[in-house]
Amino acid sequence: MFPEIEFERMKRLPNYVFAEVNNIKMEARRRGEDIIDFSMGNPDGPAPQHITDKLIEASAKPKNHGYSASAGIYKLRLAICNWYKRKYGVDYLDPDKHACATMGSKEGYVHLVQAIVNVGDVAVVPDPTYPIHSYAFMLNGGAIHKFELTFDDKFKVDEDLFFERLQKTVDESIPKVKFVVVNFPHNPSCATVTPEFYQRLVDMAKKERFYIISDIAYADITFDGYKTPSIFQAKGALDVAVESFTLSKSYNMAGWRVGFICGNEKLVGALKRIKSWLDYGMFTPIQVAATIALDGPQDCVDEHVAKYKHRRDVMLECFKEAGWDMNCPDASMFIWAKIPEKARHLGSMEFSKQLLTQAKVAVSPGIGFGTYGDQYVRIALIENEKRIRQAARNIKQYLKSL
Ligand SMILES: Cc1ncc(COP(=O)(O)O)c(C=O)c1O
């Protein structure tokens, strides 16, 4: 019907690369095949009991069933600022000016971009990237400039090279770069940065006059003594930056849809304003329970981190035995694995399809995250030890057959 009516915005969205692998996975499952699924960063356990208890308790109160506050109830925004105080010693965030609760951090990010981007504005995102970091700008009429993210065997970002490339991108961009998006620990590559990285970025933002959006979704998921820095530990960050975090990963609350964006008053103000038009806030009991999650005991986070670390170690060991030697990340719930030498010529899409059809193992093809991802696949640590070992056995057979 009405072929003359076109949806221009939809044309800016490519076919989701992951959908292709996902469709093969779903068909295999429908045929009754057991697919070991490492494809999505979707935590496999339930939210901690004390958080669920709070949700139930708050749900029993009739007053909590009406429309809520779109920017988040005050107590949640206060808990967010206190989280920064406890975790990072950042004591200058004001719950009224600098914090906005969001329906998962993705909703917050997309609406923030929608609120602040003008048609033709340029944003810079390193490649590879979590897809929505670039597509939020493209969907809203912005342009994306990319440069290659480079890191060593321990997934430490080459920070000198990062700033060299960012400076070049900024220098060459017409029109001027207005926004830079960073995400460390990085999805998909697990790459990490030092606190000095953020000071350099903030200083550069002030000199070159761009805003920074930092996403620290995996801030808590770190191993072997590595600690994720926050941009707000850098002097002057509040002038130029916002940062997002989510309860999805640390607290196994992905389905609850709760996160936040903090920082620069003008940017957070724009987000709050657009949200005041678009939504009435999360269900209040979810906000009450999220407050408890951030303010309450944090042993649950330690348990989740220990689980991911164990799975990481098991995977590295048994995949190596299967013929796939992978580098060991310090952070995130993924392994960014270079495709084994003898299969690298296939590219990440074909390799992922073969892993699925021949080894019954689902991973995300690196190309879905950007051109520089094509030698890699992303493996999410969301299956248990037994299934990881089974996957290794299947992969061993598949690699032998190549
Ligand atoms: C880097 C990064 N940011 C944000 C998100 C979105 O998280 P949520 O919308 O569940 O808060 C994800 C989810 O996988 C992610 O990997």
The ligand as a Tripos MOL2 file, in Angstrom:
@<TRIPOS>MOLECULE
LIG
   16    16     1     0     0
SMALL
NO_CHARGES

@<TRIPOS>ATOM
      1 C1         28.2540   -0.6530   26.0120 C.3       1 LIG1
      2 C2         26.8090   -0.8010   26.2960 C.ar      1 LIG1
      3 N1         26.1060    0.2900   26.6090 N.ar      1 LIG1
      4 C3         24.8000    0.2160   26.8750 C.ar      1 LIG1
      5 C4         24.1350   -0.9850   26.8270 C.ar      1 LIG1
      6 C5         22.6670   -0.9810   27.0820 C.3       1 LIG1
      7 O1         22.3510   -1.4410   28.3160 O.3       1 LIG1
      8 P1         20.9130   -1.2150   28.9400 P.3       1 LIG1
      9 O2         20.0700   -0.5040   27.9310 O.co2     1 LIG1
     10 O3         20.4200   -2.5570   29.2770 O.co2     1 LIG1
     11 O4         21.1250   -0.3660   30.1220 O.co2     1 LIG1
     12 C6         24.8150   -2.1460   26.5160 C.ar      1 LIG1
     13 C7         24.0990   -3.4310   26.4430 C.2       1 LIG1
     14 O5         24.5800   -4.4350   26.0580 O.2       1 LIG1
     15 C8         26.1900   -2.0520   26.2320 C.ar      1 LIG1
     16 O6         26.9030   -3.1260   25.8970 O.3       1 LIG1
@<TRIPOS>BOND
     1     1     2 1
     2     2     3 ar
     3     2    15 ar
     4     3     4 ar
     5     4     5 ar
     6     5     6 1
     7     5    12 ar
     8     6     7 1
     9     7     8 1
    10     8     9 2
    11     8    10 1
    12     8    11 1
    13    12    13 1
    14    12    15 ar
    15    13    14 2
    16    15    16 1
@<TRIPOS>SUBSTRUCTURE
     1 LIG1         1 GROUP 0 **** ****
